[in-house]
Amino acid sequence: MPETLTKLAYRTMQQGKSLMGLAHKEASTRLMGLLAPDGSPKTEPLPDEVLDDLRRAMERLIELDWQEAEQGIYPTSLLFDAPWLDWARRYPLLWLDLPLTWRRRQERNVRDLPSHVNSEAYPAYYLQNFHHQTDGYLSDHSAALYDLGVEILFNGTADPMRRRILKPLRRGLNAFAHRPASSLRVLDVATGTGRTLRQLRGALPQAQLVGLDLSSAYLRQANRWLSQLPGELPQLVQGNGEAMPFADGCFQAVSCVFLLHELPAEARQNLIQEAFRLLEPGGVLVLADSVQLQDSPQYRPAMDNFRRIFHEPYYRDYLSDSIETRLDQAGFEAISAVSHFMTRIWSARKPA
Ligand SMILES: C[S@@+](CC[C@H](N)C(=O)[O-])C[C@H]1O[C@@H](n2cnc3c(N)ncnc32)[C@H](O)[C@@H]1O
């Protein structure tokens, strides 16, 4: 397909993925009404200038996503890698689940977890219904609905935001360019249902990929989706990002996407220190998470609404946390950060 047509197809698909959300003021107000009906903590309608700014930032993200594919950082085919049929099947389930979410929110019940869960096996902060979602992260039902929910929340930009880790990660791996690509080991911490591993596989077809998560249900879902990909299946390991079951220095790159805001401050630091331990000297850590108050003060109303609608117990603390300071304290150097739409990307190197 000629390049301009492919680009048009990509933009059209992105618009199609905007099932509901920030693209239109009315839709965003309706979505907030649906997620937080009467009796829930009140949300503020987003002012027009914030919505306009968000819309422009989203367009810049989509443009950059296209450009970085064109530059060869990842294949253009990755831009079209959305499991449409699967999502269509799961879409009704998501809406059928909504009344349960409302009830938990109204009753302020954030410990409504499956009875079979062995609470000894998890840190206390994890045993909650993050986002008020049914079963927290601890069931196949939750894992089946997670990706679609995130896509709707982010107006179809979740994967474009995840892909922003790929450029700094590949740049960091240049330090090992003299080695065979198949010898490089890359770890994705809190890999969830494997969407980030899919992006990593596209950008690094030969590398050895490992995904770690606390939820065996999410890892099962990741296994189902990743086994459809050509090439070697990433290794999936159940574990806590604060103390991971790997030897010192055995990875050349570590990524972690959308986890920091769900951790208490101490666990955030532990995770960054663990990543430092696991990296070979010269290796790169790339983190992606929500933008924060310091770099994106104009989005404060959107951030406030997010924590009012969803159960995100550590988000307020995260918003004013200095990740740069934490990286520095852990021993990293060459620390840099940049924001894309609602996501901030940090990259840092373990001294060689
Ligand atoms: C918001 S999701 C992000 C998942 C994935 N990275 C993505 O981009 O969709 C957070 C994930 O972190 C996992 N998680 C939470 N605390 C963890 C911890 N201490 N160690 C490992 N995984 C954790 C959860 O099970 C969940 O899969």
The ligand as an ORCA input file, in Angstrom:
! r2SCAN-3c Opt
* xyz 0 1
  C      -1.945     -0.806     35.405
  S      -1.416     -2.448     35.081
  C      -0.196     -2.215     33.792
  C       0.023     -3.481     32.997
  C       0.888     -3.337     31.748
  N       2.228     -2.891     32.034
  C       0.231     -2.443     30.707
  O       0.895     -1.594     30.145
  O      -0.964     -2.637     30.455
  C      -0.454     -2.795     36.503
  C       0.093     -4.210     36.498
  O       1.065     -4.268     37.526
  C       0.964     -5.495     38.212
  N       1.571     -5.266     39.546
  C       1.137     -4.479     40.538
  N       1.996     -4.458     41.566
  C       3.033     -5.270     41.194
  C       4.248     -5.647     41.810
  N       4.596     -5.211     43.022
  N       5.069     -6.486     41.144
  C       4.744     -6.954     39.911
  N       3.610     -6.628     39.275
  C       2.759     -5.790     39.901
  C      -0.519     -5.802     38.191
  O      -0.776     -7.170     38.415
  C      -0.904     -5.304     36.795
  O      -0.772     -6.339     35.861
*
